[in-house]
Amino acid sequence: MHTWLFAAALASAMATCVLDAPDARAQACCAGASAVTPGRLALHEVALVGAQLHASALVGSFDAGGSYLAAPGSAREWDLEQDVFGSVRVFKRGQLALVVPVVETWRRASGLSDFGGGIGDVNLSARWDFFHAGASRYLPGIAALAGVTFPTGVPVESASGALGADATGIGAFQFSGGIAFEQAFGPWLVNLSGIVAARMPRTVGDVTSLLAPQWTALATVAFVTRQEIALAASVSLACEADATINGVEVPSSERETPGLTVGALFPIRDTWRMQTALSWTPPILGRNQLASGGVVWTLVHSWL
């Protein structure tokens, strides 16, 4: 789920995922679903642990009017993130996952440069599958999503660097909920997810600020080859209304963030898999946000 809409997993015993479905459909529902969400358990798995490396660079930004501007040569930013995560099955249909991120940033602007990092905001999430993809030809898989992000990172007002590069969190609790639909069509898997996140207010000095709820839509298509390699592509759009300061809305502070990810998941052994992906912020549909491009590498070990 959120925070790492971009995590990855797979196992080679695909046919056990949906006992009454054809092999191709079983492969799509297990491998494809794992390619969509990295720390997600396949139906035959009881637990997993993994590590994810993410490196990205600033390529541009969107202004308040939605216009895209390429990053000037005098401004540079590189972001690194290392996530350690784990998931465990609860009863037969539930999953709990924990993600602990470590974040580093190098930033240059106005003749200054800054580097810093540390622990980011830790995320705890849950998933409950009411119906599994591929179990029925007509009824899609349906799952409820929930999560909480803890303000364990350093907020921007507590950053000590000249450009705030050691800021690693938003400084407030975040609670999220959502729903996911997915269905397998032979070796193909289609996933549609919607998530809403509410951030708690935060006070710095005599200023209390509150970000509006963030709504995120995610659509993914995955294909599983005969070699049990999952190929996936996803598009997302996150939107939020104007923020408020001391109870007053700040005009033109709404934010929109588009996203595009393409990747592949490779089985290594029955209990090991690896995923690589490219992420990019396309220069459309954005507002009041930075745009970046990056690479992701994930390694997962599971228990059956």
N, C-alpha and C positions, 0 to 999 in steps of 0.2 A: 504494500500500500504506500501511502504518501511518504515523504522524506527521502525514500530511495525508490521512486516510481521506476527506478532503473536498477534492479538487482536480479540475479539469474541462477537457474538450476535445472538438472535433468538426471534421469537414471536409465539404465539400459533395459530393465524389465518392464517395458511399456505395456505389454499386453495384459498385465495384471491390474491396470488402472481402472478399466471398465470391463467387468467380466462378461457382460452380455453384448459387447460391441465388437465390430470387426477390428482387426489389428491396426489398420490405418487410422481409424477413429480413435482408438486407445492411445496411439502414439501422439496424435495431435492434442488430445486433451491433457496429456501429462507433460510432454516435452514443450509443447507450445505454451502452455500455461506457465511453466517454470521460466521460460524465456521472457514472459511478460513481467513477472515479479520475482526477482532473484532469490529472496529468502523464503519463497513459498514451497511448502511441502507437496510432493506428489502423493497420490492416494495410498501408495504402498510404503510410504516413509513415516517414521515416528518422530524423527528429530533431525536437525542439520545444524552445522556451523559453517561460517564462510568469511571471506575477506574480500573487500572490493577496493580497487584503486581507481581514482578519478582525477584526471588532469585536464584543465581547460584554460583557455585564454580569452581575454576580452577582445571582441571584434567590432563592437559598436554599441549604440544605445538608441532608445526611443524617447522622444520628447513628449510633453503633455498633450500635443495634438496628434500623436501617433506617427509622426514622421521618423524614419530611420536615418541615423547618422553614423557613418563609419568612424571608428576610433581614430583620433588624430595621432600623428606620429609621436607627439610629445607625451601621450598618455598610454601607459601599458599596464596590464594586470595579468598575472598568472595565478591560478588557484589549484591547489592540490588537496585531495581528501582521501583518507584511508578509513574505511568503515569495517568494523568487526561486528558480525551479526549472528544470531542464532534463532532457530524456530523449534517449537515443540508442539506435538499434537495434543489436543485436549478433547477427551471423549473420541468420537469418530469423525465428527464434522467440523471441529473447531481447531484453530491454530493460534498460538501466541508467538510473537516475534519481538526481539530486542535489537536495536541498532545503536552502536556507540561510534560516533564519528570523531576523527582527528583532522583538523583543518589547518592548512598553511596558505598564506597569501603573500605575494610580492607585488607591490604597486609602485608606479612612478607617475608623477604629475607635477606640473609647475616647477620643474627643476629639482623636485624632491623625490626620494625613493624610500620605501619602507618595506620591511618584512616582519611577519609575525605569525603566530598560530597557537593552537592548543586544542583542548577538548571542545567539541561542538555541542549542539543541543541533542540530548539522548532521546530516542523515540521508542515507545512501546506500542505495539499494534496488535489487533485481534481480527480474525476472520472466521466467519461461520458459513459453511456451504449448506444451503437448504436443498439444492439440487446440483448434481455434478454434470458438467458438460459432457455430451456424448451418451449419457445414460438413456436419453429419449431422443427420438428423431425430431420431435416437434417442440418439446419443452427445453429451453436452454438452461444451462447452469446458472444459478442465482446465488449470490453470496452477499452477506452484510459485512461491512468494513467499519472498524473503529480504531481510534488511536489517540495517544496523548504524547506531546513533545514537551520535555522538561527544559527549563531555561538553565542548563548546565554550562552553556558557553559564555563567553565574555561579550556583553553588549557593547554597542559602539561608544556609548558615553564613558565606558570604563577602559576603553582602549588607550594605550600609552604611547603608541607610535605617532609620528607626525601625520600620517595619512590613514590611521586607524586600521592598519593591516592586521593587527592582532585581535580584532573583533571576530568572534567565532559563533555568535548566537544572536537571537532577536530580543532577548531579555524578558520574555513573557511566556507563560504557559500557552500551549495551543492544543485544542481539542478538535478532533475530526471524526466524521462519520460519512459513510457512503454506501453505494450498492454497485455490484458488478454483475454483468450478464456476459456469458460466453457460450459458444457452441462450436462443436467440431463438425466439419464437413469433409469426410475422408481424411487426407493428410493436412487439411487446413483447420485453423482455429481462429475465430473472430471474438474479440473481447471489447466490450464497451463498459466503461466505468465512470461514475460520477462521485465526487468527493466534495464536501463542504467543511471548511476549517474555520474555527472561531478562535481568535487570539484574545487573551485577557488584557485589560488595560495596564499600563505601566506608568509610574510616576518618577520623574527625574527633577529634583529640586521642587519648584512650585508648578511644574508643567505635567499634566496627565494626558497621555496620548493613547489612542485606541485605533488599531487598524480594523477596517471593515472585514466581515467574513469573506473568505476566499473560496470561490467556486472553481473546481477543476474538472474538466471533461477529458477523458483519455480514450482513444480508439486504437486498437492494435490488431494486426493480421500476422499470423505465424504459419509457417509451412515446415513440415517435418519430412526429411528425405528418407530414403530406404536405409541409409547409413545411420539413422537416428540423430541427425544433425538438425537442429531447429533454427530456422531463419525467421527473424521478426522485424517488423517496422511499426512504429507507433507515432501518432501525432497527439499533441495535447494543447490545451488552452486554459490558463488560469486567469480569473478575473476577480477584481474586488472594487467596491465603490470607494468614495472619498473617505479618507481618514478623518478623525476628529481630534482636536486639541482643546483641552479644558471644556469639553462638551460642545464645541463649535466645529462644524464641518470645514475642512480645508478645501477650497475650490480647486478643481483640476488636479487633485492628488490621486485619483483613481489609477489602478494599475492593471495592465494586461500583459501576460507573458505567454507567447507561443513556444512550442517545443517540437522537435523532430528527433527521433532516435531510430537507428537501424543497427542490427546486431546479429550474432550467431552464437548458438550454444552447442558445445561439443561434449559428448560423453567420453570420459577417460576410462573408468572402470564402473562396476555396478554401483559403487557408492561415491564416485568422484565425478565432477563435471566442471567445465570451464566455459566462461562466456566472455566475449569481447563485443564492444559496441562503440558507435560514434554518435555523439549528441551535438545538436546545433540549434541555435535560436534563429529561425528564418526571419528575414527583414520585413515581415508583414504582421499585422494584427497586434502589434505591441504598443505599450504606452507606459511612460515613466519607469522604464526598466532598462537594465544593461542587457546586452546580447553577447553570447559567448559560443565557442565551439570547443569540443573536447573528445577525449577517448576514455573508455571504461574497460577495466579488466576485472573479472570475478572468478574466484575459485571456491567451490562448495564441496563439503564432505557430508554425507547423510548416513543415517542408520535406518535399516529396514525392519 
